[in-house]
Amino acid sequence: PRSSDGDGDGEEATHMLLYLNRSTWAGDGAEALAEQVRAARRAKLPIVMAHENDAVRNGCIFGHFFEVTPRDLIADGLYHDLAVGCHSGPHRQVSLALLAKALGATKQTAQSRVRRVTTLALTLRGSSSMTEPSNGDDVGEASATQTV
């Protein structure tokens, strides 16, 4: 499977992120999602599951997925690996850090990403050099303008 980040670089995907909430296996896109998961499993692509627990984000108990997931995916062992729990409030940042780690993030890759986003932010502003250290505000502005 190809990366779906939309930048057209043709890089192979390293993981599939499967976001699990009450809507995951519902609606018109359910069969297309099931096909994507099947393709990832055939390609032996690691599937990292993020289990939403926050009710505001349509979170639900994990048992719900055994009722709505296509039977062939359950039988094939989709849920044998643990999902990363995504919690609300003060635990959200820890949840997201654990999810990033499961997707292969390291301190080094995070620092590299921050440098790339900072460079992008400066480019978008029309500046060619940084005159002051970044406080991180430019990262938020850049991500609002373009997904990195």
N, C-alpha and C positions, 0 to 999 in steps of 0.2 A: 504493500500500500504506500501511496505517496503522501507526503506531508500536505495538510490541508490549510496551511497558513496563508495561502493565496498570493504569495510573492513570486510564484512561478520559477523558483530556483531548482526544482526537480529533485530536491534532496529526499531520500527515503525517510519515512517516519521511523522513529525509534520506539515509540509507545503509542498506545491508544488510550485516551482518557475517556472513561465511561462515567458520566455524571448521573447518579442515581437519585431521583426524587419521585414523588407520586406521579409525575407526568412522563417519566422516562419511556415506558412501554405502552403509552396510550396515544390515541389519535392517529392522524393520517401518516405520520412519519415513522410509526412503530416498525413496520415491516422493512423499511429502508434501513433503519438503525440495526435491526436484526441481521440484515445482509452485510452491513459494514462490520459488525462484530464477528460474524461467521468468516468473512474474508480475513480479518485480523488474526483470528485463531488459526486459519489454514496457513497463513504466512508466518505463524509462530511469533507474532508481534506481541510483546507483553501488554496486557490490558490492565491499566491502573484504574481502579474503581473509586470514585468519590461518593460516599453515601451521605446525602444531605440529611441533617437532623433538625435543622432550623425550620420551625413551622411557617415562618414568614416566607421562606424560600421553598415552600411546598415539600418540606421534609416529612419523612414517615418512618415507621419501624421497618427494619430490614426484612422481616417476614413477608411484607407486602410483595417483595420482588419474586418470591416463590409462587405467588398467585398469578402474576401478570407476565412474567418472562416467558418467551417461547420455550416450550418443553425440550426441544432439541438442544438448546443452549444450556439449560440446567443439566440435562443428562450428559452433556459433553464436558461438564466441570467448570462452567463459567464462574461459579461462586465458590470454588475450592479455595481460592486465594482470598485473603482478608481485604475488605474495602477500608479505605481511609475515612474515618468519620469526620464530617464537616459540621462543627458545632457553632453555636451563636455566641454573641457577647464577647467576653474577654478571652474565650477559647478559640475564637475564629482565626486569629493570626497563627496560633500554634497548629491548628488544623491545616491551614494553607501551607505552612512551612513543611509539615509532614507530607502533604500531597506533593509539593515541589520536590522533596527529597526522593519520594517514590518514583518520580518522573526523571530522576537523574541529576537534579540540581545539587550543586556543591557551593561552598562559599566562593570558590574561584569562578565558577560559571555565573554566579549572582553578581559578583563584582564586575565581570566582563560585560554582562547585560546592562548594568547601570552605566558603565562607560559608553556603551553603544547608544543607549537611550539619551544620555546627556549630550552626546555628539549630535544625535538626531534633533534634539530640542534646540541646540544652538544653530544648526543648519536651518531649521524651520523659522527661527527668529532672524536669520540673515547675518548672524555673527560668525566670524571665522576663528575667534579665539575666546577663551574664557578669562574674564578679568577678575571674577570673584569665585571662590569655592561654591559649589552647588550645595544648597540646603535640601535638595530633593524636590522642591516645588516644580522645577522644570521637567522632572520625570513625569509627574502627574499631568502637566500640560501636554507633553508629547504624546502620552498614551491616550489622552482624550482626542488628539488629532489623528493619530495613526496607531493601529495595533502593531505591536512589535513582537 
